[in-house]
Amino acid sequence: MRYVKSFINFLKEVKVEMERVAWPDRKLTMNATVGVIIFSIIVAIFIGLLDFIFSRIIGVILQ
């Protein structure tokens, strides 16, 4: 029974904390999402270029 009371108390505390959270608005969320997508594309292109360059260098070395 002690575990049930502890769990119920935990859920009440979670509810109180969730009411304190400052949730971002739609515009901020969209801007952050676009930023993450653009950054991910840039990093993917950079890593792809490095892979291409190093594979060419290794190919020349091993011939």
C-alpha positions as CSV (number, residue, x, y, z in Angstrom):
1,M,0.0,0.0,0.0
2,R,2.9,2.3,0.7
3,Y,4.1,2.0,-2.9
4,V,0.6,3.0,-4.2
5,K,0.7,6.1,-2.0
6,S,4.2,6.9,-3.2
7,F,3.2,6.5,-6.8
8,I,0.1,8.7,-6.4
9,N,2.2,11.4,-4.6
10,F,4.8,11.2,-7.5
11,L,2.0,11.7,-10.1
12,K,0.7,14.7,-8.2
13,E,4.2,16.2,-8.1
14,V,4.6,15.6,-11.8
15,K,1.3,17.4,-12.5
16,V,2.5,20.4,-10.5
17,E,5.9,20.5,-12.4
18,M,4.2,20.1,-15.8
19,E,2.1,23.2,-15.0
20,R,5.3,25.2,-14.4
21,V,6.8,24.3,-17.7
22,A,7.1,27.1,-20.2
23,W,6.1,25.4,-23.5
24,P,7.4,27.0,-26.7
25,D,4.9,28.4,-29.2
26,R,4.4,27.1,-32.7
27,K,6.6,29.7,-34.3
28,L,9.6,29.0,-32.0
29,T,9.1,25.2,-32.5
30,M,9.0,25.6,-36.3
31,N,12.1,27.8,-36.3
32,A,14.1,25.4,-34.2
33,T,13.0,22.4,-36.3
34,V,14.1,24.2,-39.6
35,G,17.4,25.1,-37.9
36,V,18.0,21.5,-36.9
37,I,17.1,20.2,-40.4
38,I,19.4,22.7,-42.1
39,F,22.3,22.0,-39.7
40,S,21.8,18.2,-40.3
41,I,22.0,18.7,-44.1
42,I,25.1,20.8,-43.8
43,V,26.8,18.2,-41.6
44,A,25.7,15.4,-43.9
45,I,27.2,17.2,-46.9
46,F,30.4,17.9,-45.0
47,I,30.8,14.2,-43.9
48,G,29.9,13.0,-47.4
49,L,32.6,15.3,-48.9
50,L,35.2,14.0,-46.4
51,D,34.3,10.4,-47.2
52,F,34.6,11.1,-51.0
53,I,38.0,12.8,-50.6
54,F,39.4,10.2,-48.3
55,S,38.1,7.3,-50.4
56,R,39.8,8.8,-53.5
57,I,43.0,9.3,-51.6
58,I,43.0,5.7,-50.3
59,G,42.1,4.5,-53.8
60,V,45.1,6.3,-55.3
61,I,47.4,5.0,-52.5
62,L,46.3,1.4,-52.9
63,Q,46.7,1.2,-56.7
